[in-house]
Amino acid sequence: MKTRAAACPSCGGPVEFRISTSLVTVCPFCNCVVARGDKSVADHGRVADLIETSSPIVLGSTGTFNHNGFEVIGRVQYRHPAGGVWDEWYLSFNNGLMGWLAEAQGKRYLTFEKKLKSSINLPDHDALTPGHQIVLGGRGAFTVGEAGVAKTGSAQGEIPWSFLPDRPHRFVDLHTEKGGFATLDYNAEPVRLFLGHEVSLAEIGLSSGGWTGGDPEDAIRRVTALSLNCPHCGGALELKAPDQTQRVGCPHCNSLLACDHGKLEYLQTLNSRRVKPQIALGSVGTINKVKYTVIGFMERFAVWEGKTFPWTEYLLYGAEGEFRWLVCNKKHWSFVEPVAPHEATQSQKLARYNGQAFKLYDRGTAHVRYVVGEFYWKVSVGDTVETADFISPPQMLSFEVTNDGVNKELNVSLGTYMTVEELNNVFKRENFDQPLGVGPIQPRPNSGGVYPLWLLFGIAMTVIYFTLDRLMLKNVDIGFFLVMLGLISLIPLGTMMYLNNFEVQRWADSDHSPYSTD
Amino acid sequence: MLKSFLAKLYLIVGSFLCLMFVVGVLSGWKLPSVDFDSSGRSSGGFWGMGK
């Protein structure tokens, strides 16, 4: 690397351009964005301090990808329109290649810029919505996961483009079914393509002063819980995930508060009626061997044929910083985990995930009616999302599209049915109510061997009939045989009717019931 | 195979009915024959012995 040294035009401190393609470098002393010119450097203004994230990566971290070593030399922090920030790290490889490592919601994507053929006509940024398919020439078909406009926040180190803070950043994230990932950068003309896939820290052998060997995920810095007071009523609040929380619903005064890394600001008083969560905020439970704390609670509803159908959702914060949900609908519970949008596909009536087919249960609009506790996005009463739920009991695959006209995002999640007994066990309680009716993903009761027994008894009775009929001199009454055959069929036929009725009830609230006579 | 209470119950009930069938056949049980021309009076008696 041929390093070019200069003095910061703002503070006079030494700054370096170690990479020939770096256009700006951020002065480590005064946060001034120093732009490289032909003969001199220019002051492009100052950037705000970086927002602390849980990333273990730092400038100077090194690693290996495809047998090529690299060093992390720059970082850009973007502000997501839904709240929160994500980091993009600029990697300089030994072979001269440059790469970007994006970190968002615990996932990391390593991408490299690829040339887009001029013959490829990309739709306008505004025309792209989640689920939209784009064919990038020979690179194949990609599905839009998110299209939005973020803002450049802060930066650190060297950046290969002319970084300016607080500028709109128009992006489109794409996924392929095989795990490929791409970002289209609509800020440039022509649009720039960054192509790659998801990676783990271990896969790219990342190391730095942050940890010494072992699992690099262990080096992830977690911001611990924070005790605060509501700025509106003074009530005590304890934030479990202050580094990620964007909104807090105060349980004392029903206020909605903005949260910026632990700093609370009053936004509005929610007029919605209070709903008492069945699981108190702060409750701790273990699901699939992971310890979760309930940090948020919301009530949502959908309207169908003039009727309101409410359900409640509990936001869980895991020991590793992950978010999960417990959803309660008519006292039927499910544990909900996020799914990468590219891993699930949907058509009009069918969705697929992990080789499993899911049938369409419902499409509609979900409205937020009540919130309390912490949330990692800018939630508000009245928020709406378009939903499509597909079922394959005991699981439900849900697609939720947020579209505010500018930012369009697709979130996919997988819900797995939980019995009341399992839930009692999770929270060490015994007072969860028994569910009402049949839930959409409630497992079908097992006939438990009734049908094979039916066959067995039927054969046995037929054999007895013909054997004794031949052995005895007089004929066995066929009517008697048929009546006994009918009697022996009562329990299996009753079971069959019960199970059929169970399925009919499962689909009772759906417009897409296979049992519908409409 | 017999995972449920229902299946276990059915095993008992079904076995009993099979046994009853064997006993019934050996005893010559048969359905009452209905004479439709005699105003509904049966000629064989309910579960009665055959003529």
HADDOCK unambig.tbl for C-alpha pairs under 7 A between the chains (distance, minus, plus):
assign (segid A and resid 448 and name CA) (segid B and resid 1 and name CA) 6.69 0.50 0.50
assign (segid A and resid 448 and name CA) (segid B and resid 2 and name CA) 5.70 0.50 0.50
assign (segid A and resid 448 and name CA) (segid B and resid 3 and name CA) 4.71 0.50 0.50
assign (segid A and resid 448 and name CA) (segid B and resid 4 and name CA) 4.97 0.50 0.50
assign (segid A and resid 448 and name CA) (segid B and resid 7 and name CA) 5.91 0.50 0.50
assign (segid A and resid 449 and name CA) (segid B and resid 1 and name CA) 5.33 0.50 0.50
assign (segid A and resid 449 and name CA) (segid B and resid 2 and name CA) 5.24 0.50 0.50
assign (segid A and resid 449 and name CA) (segid B and resid 3 and name CA) 6.68 0.50 0.50
assign (segid A and resid 449 and name CA) (segid B and resid 7 and name CA) 5.76 0.50 0.50
assign (segid A and resid 450 and name CA) (segid B and resid 7 and name CA) 4.99 0.50 0.50
assign (segid A and resid 450 and name CA) (segid B and resid 10 and name CA) 6.94 0.50 0.50
assign (segid A and resid 457 and name CA) (segid B and resid 14 and name CA) 6.64 0.50 0.50
assign (segid A and resid 461 and name CA) (segid B and resid 18 and name CA) 6.31 0.50 0.50
assign (segid A and resid 476 and name CA) (segid B and resid 25 and name CA) 6.19 0.50 0.50
assign (segid A and resid 477 and name CA) (segid B and resid 30 and name CA) 5.24 0.50 0.50
assign (segid A and resid 479 and name CA) (segid B and resid 30 and name CA) 6.87 0.50 0.50
assign (segid A and resid 479 and name CA) (segid B and resid 31 and name CA) 5.83 0.50 0.50
assign (segid A and resid 480 and name CA) (segid B and resid 30 and name CA) 5.25 0.50 0.50
assign (segid A and resid 480 and name CA) (segid B and resid 31 and name CA) 5.50 0.50 0.50
assign (segid A and resid 484 and name CA) (segid B and resid 21 and name CA) 6.78 0.50 0.50
assign (segid A and resid 488 and name CA) (segid B and resid 14 and name CA) 5.89 0.50 0.50
assign (segid A and resid 488 and name CA) (segid B and resid 17 and name CA) 6.79 0.50 0.50
assign (segid A and resid 491 and name CA) (segid B and resid 10 and name CA) 6.91 0.50 0.50
